[in-house]
Every structure is written in structure tokens, then in C-alpha cells.
Amino acid sequence: VVQLVESGGGSVQAGGSVQLTCVASGYTTDSVAVGWIRQAPGKEREEGEVVASIFIGHDSRWVKDSEQDRFTISQDKAKKTVYLQMNNLKPENTAKYYCEAVVGERWTVRAAIEYDYWGQGTKVTVSS
């Protein structure tokens, strides 16, 4: 059973930065994709979109086109920890962010429906 714990959310003014952290446990294989899903205010988790993903085994990384200049996904493989660095935040980035994982993959996973395991989420609020 894979468990995921997110942290790092909070309130920040537009233009600020936040680093989200996801600590994973419960798997031994490197064939794991981990992603970050954004749930906007007023939306259900199922309506969220993947903003970044990383394939653990080969450290392959993907960031949504609209966020590539501001967001960076990375990992500390030994610690089973994945990070999402978000810079130059905008009010539209306000959301609850979930860490998610799927086991048995060989590349980044960019569709929310593909993920099997979810964390509890961490909220990011960006004020104008």
C-alpha cells in the first residue's frame, strides 16, 4: 500500500514562491510515477488537472506547458520524496494540490485518472 503525505502549502502574495513536498512510502520498485494534481476552488478533486509529473526510475520530468517557466518538479530518490517548486505565483494558482502515485509505469503520467494513490492535499492561496 502506497502512502503519500504532502506539506508546504500556505498563503503567499502574487509573485511569491512555494515549495510543496510529498513524502512517499509503501513501495520498493522504481517503476513509479508521481504527480501533482491541482484542484481549483469550487471544484471536486476529480476535476483536477495534473500540473507536473516525475518518473522515479529514470528521473524523467514533465510540467504542464502553461507552467513550465515557473514550476519545477524534482525528487530525492533515496528519501522517496518529490518536490514541486512554484515561483512567480499568480492568483489563478490558488488551489488544493494533491500528490499522487501509480505503480508499474515506465514514464511520467499526465492524466489524473491514471493515478491510484492520493495524499491528503495541501492548500496554496495566492493573493493579489
Beta strands, then each sheet from edge to edge (+ up, - down):
strand 1: 3-7
strand 2: 10-13
strand 3: 18-25
strand 4: 32-39
strand 5: 49-55
strand 6: 60-63
strand 7: 71-76
strand 8: 81-86
strand 9: 95-103
strand 10: 117-118
strand 11: 122-127
sheet 1: 1+ 3- 8+ 7-
sheet 2: 2+ 11+ 9- 4+ 5- 6+
sheet 3: 2+ 11+ 9- 10+
end
